Each structure stands twice: as structure tokens, then as C-alpha cells.
Amino acid sequence: MLPVSDLIEVARNRVSGAELRADAPRRFGGSGEHAPVMIWNICMHCNMTCPHCYAAAVSDPSPSDLSLAEGLDLIDQMAACGVQVVIFSGGEPLLRPDVLELISHAREVGIAPQLSTNGSLIDADMAARIAAAGAQYVGISIDGLEKFNDEYRGLVGGFELARAGLRHAKAAGLRTGLRMTLTSRNVHELDAMIAVAKADGVDRFYISHLVYSGRGYHVSGDDLSRGAARAALERLFERAEALLIAGTGPRIVTGSNDSDGPFLLRWIAKRFGDDAVVPVRELLLERGGNSAGERILNIDSRGRVHPDQFWRAAVLGDVRKQRFADILEHPMRAELRDRLDYLEGRCGVCSERALCRGSHRERALARYRNRWAPDPACVMEDAEIGAVGVQFETHSETLRTGTA
């Protein structure tokens, strides 16, 4: 996750000599030794049918989902290992009847619970119950204005239900986020969705790049071209700065493509000058780029542990068969900490690889069947990263560790 607004604020303050506001969130820190943020898909069923769903969610509940007893025990194990944040996701997590009990237990043992949802089931009563259970943040996915969103996500009325969910969550005292997965099919609605986030008092507007995982694999052709992605990002950066100047509206964040960081540096250099780049580069180095398998892990509904929520081909362990503490010792986590030694092609020679660390290995696997191949969605031009003339041949992956 790239906190675009925070980084632009740092650059602006460097130029003006102002101090960073005291309450500015710091979402950096690259050490792989910290306990990871856990993304837990507590169920696999959903009331929507989004074509880009990384979990490939289905319509009916599965008997293979972890039971309440298994879930409570897992939360205890995560707490014992120092986990500080668990993001409860799905499917649609609010379709699981005991989701609030799981959230409440996480809070009781010192874990900060967050909720990732489509928002359609959040009325005023549910929002109050989510807040009472101890959730700190609710992120709601909307992929465009009403006509596009409802057709794309497969639920008539989904747009208005999600917006109502955001407003109810806000009224209940929860921090809120609006997430939009950006593709060639909805990029034209980017400005309109920022306006929606601002109108509804959303705290964070989150643009996610498409990852070719789950059903997303079958719509990888909808991904933005490099030129279109760069144009969209420049527009997003401009909007982030305008909101900072106005002092209103959401903080803007991007995710699922760590090459956004080096691209932001070039935008900052053009906008504010080279001196403003210095502190932002330092923060990006501190952030450490992609951290799948290190500072992020995923648990699917059946209890299998993956490097992140998209990388289902790699299984580090199974909480039904192993203790969570033992799964954390899987050798693939150490290999991923050293990923700069393994990156190939343009990622392997990239002058900015310390900032990005190869971005998403899932897209490399989907395109090349090789987890160390270049990320095909990188937004940087070859000339910008010293990769002119670098070729990459498609070949089968030879695994060093883990399952894929």
C-alpha cells in the first residue's frame, strides 16, 4: 500500500519548510522481522459476482470454512505470535453469522480488527454492532458509478447499498475507506469516484491495480496499458495534492503495484524539484516495497496460509494441521526477504528495485509461470530504470521452496 497523500504532503512540506502534521499516519517500516498483518478470508461465499475477484468467491457457504472454535483458537495463536492487525475479508465476511464474535475476540486479545466488505449488508444497526465489536476500520469496495458498478459486480442496487454502508459506518464512528479496482473498463470514472468518496466523508480512497488471481486471471486483458496506468496515476496524484491544499476529502492510497512508488518520485521531481524527492525516497526505502510473505500473510477460509491474499498457488502451511508459530518459520518467508537476489529480467536489473522489490509476484506467475519474472504491470519505462534492451524468455519455474 502506497500512502500517496502522505508522501505528497512530505514533499510539499520539504519545499515550504513546514512540519508534517502531527497526526499524519505513518505506514512505513520495512523490517521483515515484525509480525505480519494478516488478511483472513473467513468465508468464500458472497452476494456479488465480481469478475476480478481474487478469491473466486461463490454463492453458497462452504462446509470447509474454519469453524468458530477453530477461528477463535487461530486468533489466540496469532496474538501469541505478536500479530497486531487482522483484516477480516471474504467472500463477503458479513455473510458469516459469527463474524462479529471473531472481531470481538480479536479486540479482546489485543489485535486491531479491520473489515473488508462490499458494504451491501451494513445498515445503521450493523454499523453500530461492528463498532461495538471493536473494529477500527471498514473498507468498502465500489468499482464505479451506479450503472457500471451494479452490472460489473452483479448486484442490482449494490452501488447505493455500498454508499449507504459507508455513511452508516462513518456515523457509527468507524474509519472508512472506499476501494476501487482500476481497469480499462472503469478508468474513466476515477474522478467521479473520488467525488463520491469526498461527498460521503470517506477517510481513505484506495485505488487497487488489477492482480491476475482467481477470476482476475481471466480478465487480465482488462488491465491498463502502461501509458494508461501512468496517465491515471498522474491524475490521481494531482487530485491528492488538490485535496491536501483544500484540507478536505479523503487521503489517497494505491495498492497492488509497488512500481507506483518510483513513478510518484518522478512526479514529485517534476512538480516540486529534486530536493523534495529526498525525504520521500527515504520513506519509500523504509517502507521496503512489496512484502508478501514477510509483513503480509493471508489465511484462506480453509485455514491454508499464503504469502498474500492473491498468491494462492503458494501454501506455507495449514492451521488445521500446524501451529501458526510453526508456519511462520516456513523457509519461503526467508527466501522472499532475499527476493532482490532472485528477480529476473527488467525487475532484476531495475535501478529502483530496492523501492519496489519486484512488485507482485502473482502477476509474474500468471504471465510467465515463474515467480521471479518481471511484473508485467510495472508502470515504469525501460529507460527510467536502466532496463533498455533487457529481454525475458518465458520458461517454467523451478521452485526453490514452498508449493506453487
Buried (B, 14 or more C-beta within 10 A) or exposed (E): BBBBBBBBBBBBBBEEEEEBEEEBEEEBEBEBEBBBBBBBBBBBBBBBBBBBBBBBBBEEBEEEBBEBEEBBBBBBBBBEBEBBBBBBBBBBBBBBEBBBBBBBBBBEBEBBBBBBBBBBBBEEEBBBBBBEBBBBBBBBBBBBBBEBBBEBBBBEEBBEBBBBBBBBBBEBEBBBBBBBBBBBBBBEBBEEBBBBBBEBBBBBBBBBBBBBBBBBBEBBEBBBEBEBBBEBBBBBBEBBBEBBEEEEBBBBBBBBBBBBBBBBBBBBBEBBEEEBBEBBBEBBBEBBBBBBBBBBBBBBBBBBBBBBBBBBBBBBBBBEEBEBEEBBEBEBBEBBBEBBEBBBBBBBBBEBBBBBBBBBBBBBBBBBBBBBBBBBBBBBBBEBBEBEEBEBEEEEBEEEBBEB
